[in-house]
Amino acid sequence: MIEKQLNSTEETTNALNRHLDAWRSGDIDKVMEDWSDDGVLINSSGIVVGKSIN
């Protein structure tokens, strides 16, 4: 089997599109699949670590 090897730009674009699609559809479980237990979110509201943003 021949597998297509993605470059980092394609991987980033795919991850972002998957995340945005889940966000737009209101599927919080799907959104959270992109987060690890030690992920960090930094925005104007502050800093959140891990899946505590759920």
QUISULBEL-V52506 format. One record per helix or strand. SS is the DSSP state (A for helix, B for strand). FROM is the first residue (numbers start at 1). LEN is the number of residues. If there is no record, write none. Layout:
BEGIN
SS|FROM|LEN, SS|FROM|LEN
END
This chain:
BEGIN
A|8|18, A|28|5, B|40|4, B|46|4, A|50|4
END
